[in-house]
């Protein structure tokens, strides 16, 4: 027997190593317990359907108490266990469908574990057989979880109590796991307030399509409440057929009018129309498979196979006339039947004062009719889509894909008409509905003027509060810019008008947090111009522009809790963080469509845009991050490597590494053991050889080579310094960083056999991109290394700092090679809140420990429990007690 801490709750019998542990070593679902019996002194046996567990209590009385309690709980939950092949137990004893399951590697375990993501929990099992039986190791409540991609196939699930480091079989598989777990976090942080209101109507408590209980999704244009599995198939129908929203996560969508509409219409009224003639043989149930659901929903909603046809079906003119009459009354069932039998929501009414059914409903004070029409309104005046993938659509669209409309912008209303002479608009967008405007990057025309299918190269996108995306096209980019500036001026408040002075690609409204104030989010206006993000707060305060290519970190992040502007960050739209040397900025969108567009645009702007130095991701010192990563790694791991830079690495590994670094150097971490120094060195050389315009630039490279002919050494140095000042800032900073690195390398020539001359032979042709026959290229590099201090104006303090860094690195490597200490480990004194003896802790800090892990370590040692709104920070302090 092994001593374990055992817990019994309504759902599981679990045992732990100790009472302080947050995660169990084994859990047994109460629903699987068939019998509990005494088996001798202090012992009792828990019998499940497939396995027996024997426990020994501290006394007979304690044993009897356990038996009595277990028997009582098991009796209450006694039922035949359902098939578990795709389900796990939920809190109410029912079974929850698994969102994702399969094998993953978990650090600390020798064999792969079977992992299942279901609802708001992640379950861990020893193998698939245990998963089938429902007997697992532990489960993780995702309301305290944070999922972060690490690199390649790895990702971390972090909780306040432990970090679970997983590794998938492939990168695509990892992406699926990360998305599934992030959805579980979103589900855990959701609220049931709207769902409870909608479920007040009895018919809405079961899925409109399969009858599953407590459906948490809805189609807001069809007015039906549906379960998660049916919601997935509804999305497949497309937003033109069904607009799917969550009752628990998309809180912004659920206005008072929309909730009331679902109480008045909902599943009862909707199914009297859509499911009036469903044959029993074609109906689906909660256990139906995906293929059956898809077939049924296509027939029900896209084909209208089971609907109750309106008597006027087929007579367009009469349908439109009947709709105009119905919207002025409270008969929502009639309006629904007319619209889904073909009546046009934007039909002409014949009333100049109210040109559309929506206007008629507004004049009649019919709020719910207006709500229904708005969610089912389509506009013939533009080409639009509400699907998230629209953000990737090509801007070169054929004219045939657009409908030509006459547009006006007047008094804050953007209207589009059938023609210049039309009495009323086909549709209109008010300034208060606009949230974002985007101008796609201009492209060179590929279509000749004589082509019968002329293309529209100049387009712009307009996003609205109602999650709609409108795409408009014009003949000239100048006209697009003029329209966009006018529209932006219309919906951007005066206090943020300075954003209009930038040549922006995207402008709009988001919520954000920055600096040390992490508890509250502010409303702000953002403009993305090139690789710079300009921010203006809701109060008109101008924030420091963010140079996106200089970001240290760019990622989706999960928050456990927090109040922002009186409401929680919407868990559907994961907050997006941008970490800069001077600040950290979190942004959050209220609407999924335009927020996804922002995230994609920022990711593009923060990445490398070409093959010149200025187009790369940069450090704060204006050095390409790719160069910085390689130099840093070689400084730490390769200064004494024999033949460094002379030896060639493996071509395939060099090619793969260079491709990864060019794609996103920010996310690449070079690690000893995973990357060979020769491969990294070769990657750096190839980057400079293939660099567009070169390091010395095509304009100035010949001047650098000619300078080697100067016989007077001082005159030559003066000329080098003049040429250095002529280079662009990024080239100048990069050259200094590289020569500084080579200066360090030659200091170890006794070990690595790479003196100044040898380095010049290698790097001369590389940096000047020549064939190596011209000795002048090598002479330039040799001169720069020999006169590094003078040419680059390096002072004594910089030299001392460099020497100290080299000394520290060498000491670490010597300690690592001798086996006396793990490289990078050191003992550090940490003070909790104040510098006092009783507040200090001595901690051994490995090279891989993060500030977050250190904070948890200290709090755990002092037995401090993190409360919901606690924010702990970790600061490194130097000998002068400066943070």
C-alpha positions in Angstrom: 0.0 0.0 0.0 1.1 3.6 -0.7 -0.3 6.4 1.4 -2.4 8.7 -0.7 -4.7 11.7 -0.1 -8.2 10.7 -1.3 -11.1 13.0 -2.3 -14.7 12.1 -3.1 -17.0 14.6 -4.8 -20.2 14.3 -6.7 -18.5 13.1 -9.9 -15.2 11.5 -9.0 -13.2 9.5 -6.5 -9.6 10.8 -6.8 -6.4 10.2 -5.0 -3.3 12.5 -4.8 0.3 12.3 -3.5 -0.6 14.8 -0.8 -3.4 17.1 0.3 -1.5 20.1 -1.2 -1.5 18.7 -4.7 -3.9 20.3 -7.2 -3.9 17.4 -9.7 -4.6 13.8 -8.9 -2.7 10.6 -9.8 -5.9 8.8 -10.6 -9.6 9.5 -10.9 -12.5 7.0 -10.9 -15.9 8.3 -12.2 -18.6 7.7 -9.5 -21.0 6.6 -12.3 -18.7 3.6 -13.0 -18.7 2.2 -9.5 -20.9 -0.9 -9.3 -20.1 -2.1 -5.7 -18.2 -1.0 -2.5 -17.4 -3.7 0.1 -15.3 -4.4 3.2 -12.4 -6.9 2.6 -10.7 -7.2 6.0 -9.1 -5.1 8.6 -9.4 -1.4 7.7 -9.6 -2.3 4.0 -12.4 -1.8 1.5 -12.7 -2.6 -2.2 -14.2 -0.3 -4.9 -15.4 -2.4 -7.8 -16.0 -0.7 -11.2 -17.3 -2.3 -14.3 -13.8 -3.3 -15.5 -11.4 -2.9 -12.6 -11.1 -3.2 -8.8 -9.4 -0.8 -6.4 -8.4 -1.7 -2.8 -8.0 1.0 -0.1 -6.9 0.8 3.5 -8.2 3.4 6.0 -6.6 4.4 9.2 -9.2 2.7 11.3 -12.3 0.4 11.0 -14.5 3.4 11.8 -13.0 5.5 9.1 -13.3 2.5 6.6 -17.0 2.1 7.4 -17.5 5.8 6.9 -15.9 5.6 3.5 -18.0 2.6 2.5 -21.2 4.2 3.6 -20.5 7.4 1.8 -19.4 5.7 -1.4 -22.4 3.4 -1.5 -24.7 6.3 -1.0 -23.2 8.3 -3.8 -22.9 5.3 -6.2 -26.5 4.4 -5.5 -27.7 7.9 -6.4 -25.7 7.8 -9.7 -26.3 4.2 -10.5 -27.1 3.8 -14.2 -25.8 1.8 -17.2 -22.7 3.7 -18.5 -23.1 5.0 -22.0 -20.7 4.3 -24.8 -17.4 6.2 -24.1 -15.7 6.0 -27.4 -16.2 9.8 -28.0 -17.5 11.0 -24.6 -16.2 11.8 -21.1 -18.2 12.3 -17.9 -19.5 15.8 -17.1 -20.4 17.4 -13.8 -24.0 16.4 -14.0 -23.3 12.8 -14.7 -24.2 13.0 -18.3 -21.6 12.5 -21.1 -19.9 15.4 -22.9 -18.7 15.0 -26.5 -15.0 15.2 -26.9 -13.7 18.1 -29.0 -10.3 16.6 -29.5 -8.6 13.4 -28.3 -5.4 11.4 -29.1 -1.9 10.7 -27.9 0.5 13.4 -26.8 3.9 13.4 -25.2 4.0 15.0 -21.7 7.2 16.1 -20.1 7.8 13.9 -17.0 6.1 10.8 -18.4 8.1 8.1 -20.2 5.2 7.0 -22.4 2.7 9.0 -24.4 -0.6 9.8 -22.7 -4.0 9.7 -24.1 -5.5 13.3 -23.9 -9.1 14.4 -24.3 -10.4 17.9 -24.5 -14.1 18.1 -23.6 -16.1 21.2 -22.8 -14.1 23.3 -20.3 -11.7 20.5 -19.1 -8.7 18.6 -20.4 -8.5 14.9 -19.3 -5.3 12.8 -19.1 -5.3 9.0 -19.4 -2.5 6.4 -19.3 -3.8 4.9 -22.6 -6.8 4.6 -24.9 -8.1 1.6 -22.9 -8.3 3.7 -19.7 -10.0 6.4 -21.7 -12.6 4.0 -23.0 -13.2 2.8 -19.4 -13.3 6.4 -18.1 -10.6 5.9 -15.5 -7.9 8.5 -15.9 -4.9 10.2 -14.3 -6.3 13.7 -13.7 -8.2 16.5 -15.3 -7.4 20.2 -15.7 -10.1 22.9 -15.2 -9.4 25.3 -18.0 -10.8 28.4 -16.3 -7.2 28.7 -14.8 -5.5 27.5 -18.0 -3.3 29.4 -20.5 -2.2 27.8 -23.7 1.0 28.9 -25.4 2.8 27.6 -28.4 6.5 27.0 -27.7 8.2 25.9 -30.9 7.8 23.3 -33.6 5.6 20.5 -32.2 5.6 21.7 -28.6 3.1 23.8 -26.5 2.5 24.5 -22.9 -0.7 24.4 -20.8 0.1 26.7 -17.8 -2.0 26.8 -14.6 -1.2 28.5 -11.3 -0.2 25.1 -9.9 1.7 23.4 -12.7 3.0 23.7 -16.3 2.0 20.8 -18.6 4.5 20.7 -21.5 3.0 18.7 -24.4 4.5 17.7 -27.7 2.4 16.5 -30.7 3.5 14.3 -33.6 3.5 17.1 -36.1 3.1 20.9 -36.4 -0.4 20.7 -38.0 -1.5 18.3 -35.2 -0.1 20.8 -32.6 -2.1 23.6 -34.1 -5.3 21.5 -33.7 -4.5 20.8 -30.1 -3.7 24.4 -29.3 -7.0 25.6 -30.9 -9.0 22.9 -29.0 -7.5 23.8 -25.7 -8.0 27.6 -26.3 -11.7 26.9 -27.1 -11.9 25.0 -23.8 -10.5 28.1 -22.0 -13.1 30.2 -23.8 -15.8 27.9 -22.7 -14.6 27.9 -19.1 -14.6 31.7 -19.0 -18.1 32.1 -20.6 -21.2 33.3 -18.9 -24.6 31.7 -18.8 -26.6 34.9 -18.3 -27.9 35.1 -21.9 -28.4 31.4 -22.2 -30.6 31.4 -19.1 -32.7 34.2 -20.6 -33.2 32.4 -23.9 -33.9 29.1 -22.2 -36.8 30.7 -20.4 -38.9 29.6 -23.4 -39.4 25.9 -22.9 -38.8 25.0 -26.6 -35.4 26.7 -26.5 -34.1 24.3 -23.9 -33.6 21.6 -26.6 -31.7 21.9 -29.9 -34.1 22.9 -32.7 -32.5 20.3 -35.0 -31.6 17.2 -33.0 -33.3 17.8 -29.6 -30.0 17.7 -27.5 -30.6 19.3 -24.1 -29.4 22.8 -23.0 -28.2 24.0 -26.4 -25.6 26.8 -26.1 -25.5 28.1 -29.7 -28.0 29.9 -32.0 -28.5 31.0 -35.5 -29.5 34.6 -35.1 -31.1 35.0 -38.5 -33.0 31.8 -38.5 -34.0 32.4 -34.8 -33.2 28.8 -33.7 -31.3 27.6 -30.6 -28.9 24.7 -31.5 -26.4 22.4 -29.8 -22.6 22.6 -30.4 -22.5 19.7 -32.9 -25.4 21.2 -35.0 -23.7 24.6 -34.8 -20.6 23.2 -36.5 -22.8 22.0 -39.4 -24.7 25.3 -39.5 -21.4 27.1 -40.1 -20.8 24.8 -43.0 -24.0 26.2 -44.6 -22.3 29.6 -44.8 -23.3 33.0 -43.3 -25.7 33.7 -46.1 -27.9 30.8 -44.8 -27.1 30.7 -41.1 -25.3 33.1 -38.8 -24.1 31.2 -35.8 -23.4 32.8 -32.5 -22.7 31.5 -28.9 -25.3 32.1 -26.1 -22.4 32.1 -23.6 -19.5 33.8 -25.4 -20.8 36.3 -28.0 -22.4 38.6 -25.4 -22.1 41.7 -27.5 -24.4 40.3 -30.1 -27.2 39.6 -27.6 -29.1 42.9 -27.4 -32.3 43.2 -25.4 -34.3 43.1 -28.7 -32.5 39.9 -30.0 -33.2 38.0 -26.7 -36.8 39.1 -26.9 -37.0 38.0 -30.5 -35.8 34.5 -29.5 -38.4 34.3 -26.7 -41.2 35.3 -29.2 -40.0 33.2 -32.1 -37.3 30.8 -31.1 -37.5 27.0 -31.7 -41.3 26.7 -31.3 -42.3 29.2 -34.1 -39.2 28.5 -36.3 -39.8 24.7 -36.4 -43.5 25.1 -37.2 -42.2 26.7 -40.4 -38.8 24.9 -41.1 -39.8 21.4 -39.8 -43.4 21.3 -40.7 -43.0 18.1 -42.8 -40.1 16.1 -41.5 -40.5 12.4 -42.1 -39.6 10.3 -39.0 -37.0 8.4 -41.1 -35.1 11.5 -41.9 -35.2 13.2 -38.4 -31.9 13.3 -36.4 -31.2 12.9 -32.7 -28.5 13.9 -30.2 -26.4 10.8 -31.1 -26.6 11.2 -34.9 -23.3 11.4 -36.7 -21.9 14.4 -38.6 -22.8 13.1 -42.0 -26.5 12.6 -41.1 -26.6 16.0 -39.4 -25.1 17.7 -42.5 -27.5 16.0 -44.8 -30.5 16.9 -42.6 -29.5 20.6 -42.1 -28.8 21.1 -45.8 -32.2 19.7 -46.6 -33.9 21.7 -43.9 -32.4 25.2 -44.3 -30.6 25.4 -47.6 -33.2 23.4 -49.7 -36.2 24.2 -47.5 -37.4 20.6 -48.0 -39.5 20.4 -44.9 -40.8 24.0 -44.6 -44.4 25.1 -44.6 -44.9 26.9 -47.8 -46.6 30.3 -47.7 -49.8 30.5 -49.9 -48.1 33.3 -51.9 -44.9 31.2 -52.6 -43.8 31.8 -56.2 -45.4 35.2 -56.7 -42.6 37.6 -56.0 -44.7 40.8 -56.3 -47.4 39.5 -53.9 -44.7 38.2 -51.4 -43.0 41.6 -51.3 -46.4 43.4 -50.9 -47.4 41.0 -48.0 -44.0 41.6 -46.3 -44.5 45.4 -46.4 -47.8 44.9 -44.6 -46.6 42.2 -42.1 -43.6 44.3 -40.8 -46.0 47.0 -39.5 -47.7 44.4 -37.3 -46.5 42.2 -34.5 -46.9 39.0 -36.5 -43.3 37.7 -36.6 -44.3 34.2 -37.7 -45.8 35.7 -40.9 -42.7 37.8 -41.5 -40.5 34.8 -41.1 -42.6 32.7 -43.5 -42.6 35.4 -46.1 -38.8 36.1 -46.0 -37.9 32.4 -46.1 -40.3 31.8 -49.0 -38.7 34.4 -51.1 -39.9 37.9 -50.1 -37.1 40.5 -50.6 -36.0 42.2 -47.4 -34.9 45.2 -49.5 -37.9 45.4 -51.8 -39.4 48.7 -52.9 -42.3 49.8 -50.8 -43.7 52.5 -53.0 -43.6 54.9 -50.1 -40.9 57.6 -50.6 -40.8 58.3 -46.9 -40.2 54.6 -46.0 -38.4 53.1 -49.0 -37.7 49.7 -47.4 -39.5 47.2 -45.1 -37.0 48.1 -42.4 -38.1 51.7 -42.6 -41.7 50.7 -42.5 -41.1 48.7 -39.3 -39.1 51.6 -37.8 -42.0 54.0 -38.4 -44.5 51.6 -37.0 -42.4 51.1 -33.8 -42.0 47.4 -34.4 -38.7 46.8 -32.7 -38.7 43.0 -33.1 -39.6 43.2 -36.7 -36.6 45.5 -37.2 -34.3 43.2 -35.4 -35.4 40.2 -37.5 -35.0 42.2 -40.8 -31.6 43.5 -39.8 -30.2 40.0 -39.3 -31.7 38.8 -42.6 -30.9 41.9 -44.6 -28.8 41.4 -47.7 -27.5 44.3 -49.9 -27.5 44.1 -53.6 -25.3 47.2 -53.7 -22.0 45.6 -52.8 -20.2 42.4 -52.8 -19.9 41.2 -49.2 -19.2 38.2 -47.0 -19.4 37.7 -43.3 -17.1 34.6 -43.2 -13.9 34.9 -41.3 -11.9 33.7 -44.3 -12.8 36.9 -46.1 -9.8 38.6 -44.7 -7.6 36.7 -47.1 -9.6 37.4 -50.3 -7.6 38.8 -53.2 -8.2 42.4 -54.0 -8.2 41.9 -57.8 -11.8 41.0 -58.4 -13.7 40.9 -61.7 -16.2 43.6 -62.4 -18.7 40.8 -63.0 -18.5 40.0 -59.3 -19.7 43.5 -58.3 -23.0 45.3 -58.7 -22.6 48.9 -59.9 -24.3 51.3 -57.4 -24.4 55.1 -56.9 -23.1 56.0 -53.5 -23.4 59.0 -51.3 -22.0 60.0 -47.9 -24.1 62.7 -46.2 -24.8 63.6 -42.6 -22.9 60.6 -41.3 -24.9 58.1 -43.5 -23.3 56.1 -46.3 -26.1 55.2 -48.8 -26.0 53.2 -52.0 -28.7 53.4 -54.7 -29.6 51.3 -57.8 -28.7 54.3 -59.9 -28.2 58.1 -59.7 -31.9 58.7 -60.3 -33.3 56.2 -57.7 -35.7 57.7 -55.2 -34.6 55.6 -52.3 -31.4 53.7 -51.3 -30.9 50.0 -51.6 -29.2 50.1 -48.2 -27.4 52.4 -45.9 -24.7 52.3 -43.2 -24.7 54.9 -40.5 -21.5 56.3 -39.0 -22.3 54.8 -35.5 -22.4 51.3 -37.1 -18.9 51.6 -38.7 -16.0 50.2 -36.7 -13.2 49.6 -39.2 -12.1 50.5 -42.7 -9.3 48.7 -44.6 -7.5 49.6 -47.9 -6.0 46.4 -49.4 -2.4 46.8 -50.5 -2.2 48.1 -54.1 -1.2 45.6 -56.7 0.1 46.1 -60.2 -2.6 45.5 -62.8 -2.4 42.2 -64.7 -5.3 42.7 -67.0 -5.1 44.6 -70.3 -7.6 47.4 -71.0 -9.0 45.5 -73.9 -9.9 42.5 -71.8 -13.6 41.7 -71.8 -13.4 40.9 -68.1 -11.8 44.1 -66.7 -10.6 43.8 -63.1 -11.0 46.2 -60.3 -7.6 46.7 -58.7 -8.9 49.4 -56.3 -11.1 48.3 -53.5 -11.8 49.0 -49.8 -13.5 47.1 -47.0 -15.9 48.5 -44.4 -16.7 46.6 -41.2 -19.8 47.2 -39.1 -21.1 46.6 -35.6 -23.4 43.8 -36.9 -20.4 41.6 -38.0 -20.9 42.6 -41.6 -18.2 43.2 -44.2 -18.8 45.3 -47.2 -16.4 45.4 -50.2 -16.5 48.4 -52.6 -14.5 48.8 -55.8 -13.5 51.8 -57.8 -11.6 52.5 -60.9 -8.6 54.4 -59.4 -6.6 54.1 -56.2 -6.9 57.9 -55.7 -10.6 57.6 -55.6 -10.4 54.8 -53.1 -8.1 56.8 -50.8 -10.5 59.8 -51.0 -13.6 57.7 -50.1 -11.8 56.0 -47.3 -10.5 59.3 -45.8 -14.1 60.7 -45.9 -15.6 57.6 -44.3 -12.9 57.4 -41.6 -13.4 61.1 -40.8 -17.1 60.2 -40.5 -16.7 57.5 -37.8 -13.4 58.3 -36.2 -14.1 60.9 -33.4 -12.4 64.3 -33.6 -10.1 63.5 -30.7 -8.5 60.8 -32.8 -8.5 62.6 -36.1 -4.7 62.9 -36.2 -4.7 59.2 -37.2 -6.1 60.3 -40.6 -2.9 62.0 -41.4 -1.1 58.7 -41.9 -1.2 56.6 -45.1 -3.0 53.8 -43.2 -3.9 50.4 -44.5 -6.5 49.8 -41.7 -8.2 52.2 -39.2 -10.8 51.4 -36.6 -11.8 50.9 -33.0 -10.5 48.3 -30.5 -10.1 47.9 -26.7 -6.6 47.9 -25.3 -4.5 47.8 -22.2 -0.9 49.0 -21.8 1.9 49.7 -19.4 1.6 48.6 -15.8 -2.2 49.2 -15.7 -3.4 45.7 -16.6 -6.7 45.7 -14.7 -8.8 48.0 -17.0 -9.0 48.2 -20.7 -9.6 51.4 -22.6 -11.3 52.1 -25.8 -8.9 53.3 -28.5 -8.6 54.1 -32.1 -5.9 52.4 -34.2 -4.3 53.1 -37.5 -1.9 50.6 -39.2 0.5 52.4 -41.6 3.2 50.2 -43.0 4.9 48.4 -40.0 3.9 51.1 -37.5 0.8 50.9 -35.3 -0.5 54.3 -34.2 -2.8 54.4 -31.2 -5.0 57.1 -29.8 -7.0 56.5 -26.6 -10.7 57.2 -26.3 -9.9 60.3 -24.3 -7.7 61.7 -27.1 -4.4 60.8 -25.4 -1.8 59.8 -28.0 0.1 56.6 -27.2 3.7 56.0 -28.4 3.5 54.4 -31.9 4.5 50.7 -32.0 7.2 49.7 -34.5 5.8 46.3 -35.2 9.0 44.8 -36.7 10.8 45.6 -33.4 8.4 43.7 -31.2 10.0 41.2 -28.8 6.9 39.0 -28.7 3.6 38.8 -30.6 1.1 36.3 -29.5 -2.5 35.3 -28.6 -2.8 35.2 -24.8 -5.4 33.8 -22.4 -6.5 35.7 -19.4 -7.8 34.0 -16.3 -10.0 36.8 -15.1 -10.1 40.6 -15.0 -12.5 43.4 -15.4 -12.2 45.8 -18.3 -14.4 48.8 -18.9 -17.1 47.2 -16.7 -17.0 44.0 -18.7 -14.8 40.9 -19.2 -12.7 40.5 -22.2 -14.8 38.4 -24.5 -13.4 34.9 -24.3 -14.3 34.2 -28.0 -11.8 36.7 -29.2 -8.6 35.9 -27.4 -6.7 39.0 -26.4 -3.6 39.7 -28.5 -0.4 40.9 -26.9 2.5 42.9 -28.4 5.6 43.1 -26.3 8.0 46.0 -27.1 11.1 47.1 -25.2 9.3 50.2 -24.0 5.8 48.8 -23.4 3.4 45.9 -23.6 0.1 46.4 -25.4 -2.9 44.1 -25.3 -5.6 44.5 -27.8 -9.1 43.0 -27.9 -11.9 43.2 -30.4 -15.6 43.2 -29.7 -16.4 41.6 -33.1 -14.8 38.5 -34.4 -14.7 39.5 -38.1 -12.8 42.8 -37.9 -10.6 41.6 -34.9 -9.3 38.7 -36.9 -8.5 41.1 -39.7 -6.5 43.3 -37.3 -4.6 40.3 -35.9 -3.7 39.1 -39.4 -2.7 42.6 -40.6 -0.5 43.1 -37.5 1.1 39.7 -37.9 1.9 40.6 -41.5 3.3 44.0 -40.6 5.4 42.6 -37.8 7.0 40.0 -40.1 9.9 40.3 -42.6 8.6 42.0 -45.8 11.5 41.5 -48.2 15.1 40.6 -48.6 16.8 44.0 -47.7 18.0 44.7 -44.1 15.4 47.4 -43.4 12.6 45.0 -44.3 13.6 42.4 -41.6 12.3 42.0 -38.1 14.6 44.2 -36.0 16.0 44.5 -32.5 15.8 47.8 -30.6 19.3 48.5 -31.9 18.1 48.3 -35.5 19.9 44.9 -36.1 17.9 42.2 -37.9 16.6 39.7 -35.4 17.9 36.9 -37.6 21.5 38.3 -37.3 21.1 38.9 -33.6 19.8 35.3 -32.9 22.7 33.7 -34.8 25.4 35.9 -33.3 24.1 35.4 -29.8 24.0 31.6 -30.2 27.6 31.4 -31.6 28.9 33.8 -28.9 27.5 31.4 -26.3 28.2 28.1 -27.9 30.8 28.5 -30.7 33.6 31.0 -29.8 36.0 28.2 -29.2 34.7 25.8 -31.9 37.6 25.0 -34.3 37.1 26.3 -37.8 34.0 28.4 -36.9 32.7 30.1 -40.1 35.3 28.2 -42.2 33.5 24.8 -41.8 30.3 24.4 -43.7 27.2 23.1 -42.0 24.7 20.6 -43.4 23.1 22.2 -46.4 19.6 20.9 -45.7 19.7 22.1 -42.0 21.0 25.5 -43.1 18.3 25.9 -45.7 15.6 24.9 -43.2 16.9 27.1 -40.4 17.3 30.1 -42.7 13.7 29.6 -44.0 12.4 29.5 -40.4 14.3 32.6 -39.4 13.2 34.6 -42.4 9.6 33.6 -41.9 9.5 34.6 -38.2 12.8 35.0 -36.4 10.9 36.2 -33.3 9.5 32.7 -32.7 12.8 30.8 -33.3 14.9 29.8 -30.2 18.3 28.3 -31.0 19.2 25.7 -28.5 22.4 23.8 -27.8 22.0 20.2 -28.7 19.3 20.9 -31.3 21.3 23.3 -33.5 24.9 22.7 -34.4 27.1 25.9 -34.4 28.4 25.2 -37.9 24.8 25.1 -39.2 24.0 28.4 -37.5 27.2 30.0 -38.7 26.5 28.9 -42.3 22.9 30.3 -42.0 24.3 33.7 -41.0 26.8 33.7 -44.0 24.1 32.7 -46.4 21.7 35.4 -45.2 24.4 38.1 -45.9 25.3 36.5 -49.3 21.7 36.5 -50.4 20.8 39.8 -48.9 19.1 42.2 -51.3 21.2 45.3 -52.0 24.0 43.8 -49.8 25.3 45.0 -46.4 27.5 47.7 -47.9 24.7 48.6 -50.5 25.2 48.7 -54.3 25.6 52.4 -54.2 28.5 52.4 -51.8 30.2 49.0 -52.1 32.7 50.1 -54.8 33.8 53.0 -52.6 34.5 50.7 -49.8 36.6 48.5 -52.1 38.5 51.5 -53.5 39.4 52.7 -50.0 41.7 49.7 -49.5 44.1 51.3 -52.0 44.9 54.2 -49.7 48.4 53.7 -48.4 48.1 56.1 -45.4 46.5 54.0 -42.6 45.0 57.1 -40.8 43.6 58.4 -44.1 42.1 55.0 -44.8 40.4 54.9 -41.4 39.0 58.4 -41.9 37.5 57.2 -45.3 36.0 54.1 -43.7 34.4 56.2 -41.0 33.0 58.5 -43.7 31.6 55.6 -45.7 30.1 54.1 -42.5 28.2 57.4 -41.9 26.8 57.2 -45.4 25.2 53.8 -44.9 21.5 53.5 -43.9 21.0 53.3 -40.2 20.0 49.6 -40.2 23.1 48.7 -42.4 25.4 50.7 -40.1 24.0 49.1 -36.9 24.2 45.6 -38.5 27.8 46.1 -39.7 28.9 47.3 -36.3 27.3 44.3 -34.6 28.8 41.8 -37.1 32.3 43.3 -36.9 32.0 43.4 -33.1 31.2 39.7 -33.2 34.1 38.9 -35.5 36.4 40.9 -33.2 35.4 38.6 -30.4 35.8 35.5 -32.5 39.4 36.3 -33.4 40.2 36.9 -29.7 39.8 33.1 -29.3 41.9 32.2 -32.4 44.1 30.1 -30.3 41.2 27.7 -29.8 39.1 28.2 -33.0 42.0 28.7 -35.5 40.2 31.7 -37.0 42.4 34.8 -36.8 41.5 38.1 -38.4 42.9 37.2 -41.8 41.0 33.8 -41.9 37.8 35.5 -41.0 38.3 38.2 -43.7 38.9 35.5 -46.3 35.5 34.0 -45.4 33.4 37.1 -44.9 34.9 39.4 -47.6 33.2 37.6 -50.6 30.2 36.9 -48.4 29.5 40.5 -47.4 30.4 42.0 -50.8 28.6 39.1 -52.6 31.6 38.4 -55.0 33.2 35.3 -56.3 36.2 35.6 -54.0 38.8 36.5 -56.7 39.0 40.1 -55.6 41.3 40.4 -52.5 39.9 43.9 -51.8 36.7 42.5 -50.2 38.7 40.5 -47.7 41.0 43.5 -47.0 38.0 45.7 -46.1 36.8 43.1 -43.5 40.3 42.7 -42.2 40.7 46.5 -41.7 37.3 46.8 -40.0 38.2 44.1 -37.5 41.7 45.4 -36.8 40.6 49.0 -36.4 37.2 48.1 -34.9 37.6 50.3 -31.8 38.6 53.4 -33.8 36.3 53.1 -36.8 33.2 52.3 -34.8 34.1 54.7 -32.0 34.0 52.1 -29.2 34.7 53.5 -25.8 36.4 51.8 -22.8 33.1 51.1 -21.1 31.8 49.2 -24.1 35.0 47.2 -24.3 34.9 46.3 -20.6 31.3 45.2 -20.9 32.1 43.0 -23.9 35.0 41.5 -22.0 32.9 40.8 -19.0 30.3 39.1 -21.1 32.9 36.8 -22.8 34.4 36.0 -19.4 31.0 35.1 -17.9 30.1 32.9 -20.9 33.4 31.0 -20.7 33.0 30.4 -17.0 29.5 29.0 -17.6 30.8 26.7 -20.3 33.8 25.5 -18.2 31.4 24.7 -15.3 29.1 22.9 -17.6 31.9 20.8 -19.2 33.3 19.9 -15.8 29.9 18.6 -14.6 30.0 20.7 -11.5 26.9 22.7 -12.4 24.2 22.7 -15.1 25.1 25.5 -17.5 23.2 28.7 -16.5 22.2 27.6 -13.0 22.9 30.0 -10.2 21.7 30.7 -6.7 19.8 33.9 -6.3 18.3 35.7 -3.3 14.7 36.7 -3.8 12.9 39.1 -1.5 9.1 38.9 -1.2 7.7 42.5 -1.3 10.4 44.1 0.9 14.1 43.7 1.5 14.1 42.1 4.9 15.8 39.0 6.3 12.5 37.3 7.1 11.3 38.0 3.5 14.2 36.5 1.7 14.4 33.1 -0.1 17.4 31.5 -1.7 16.5 29.9 -5.0 18.5 27.9 -7.5 17.5 29.3 -10.9 18.1 27.2 -14.0 18.8 28.9 -17.4 15.3 27.9 -18.6 13.3 29.3 -15.7 10.9 32.1 -16.5 9.9 35.0 -14.3 6.4 33.5 -14.1 7.8 30.1 -12.8 10.0 32.0 -10.3 7.0 33.9 -9.0 5.0 30.7 -8.5 8.0 29.0 -6.8 8.3 31.8 -4.2 4.5 32.0 -3.6 4.4 28.3 -3.2 7.2 28.3 -0.7 5.5 30.9 1.4 2.1 29.2 1.0 0.5 32.3 -0.5 -2.6 31.5 -2.5 -3.1 33.7 -5.6 -6.5 35.5 -5.4 -8.6 36.2 -8.4 -7.4 39.8 -9.0 -3.8 39.4 -7.8 -1.0 40.6 -10.1 2.5 39.6 -9.1 5.6 41.0 -10.8 9.2 39.8 -10.7 12.0 42.4 -11.0 15.8 41.8 -11.4 17.8 44.3 -9.2 21.4 45.2 -9.8 24.1 46.0 -7.1 22.8 49.6 -6.9 19.3 48.3 -6.1 18.0 49.5 -9.5 15.2 47.5 -11.0 
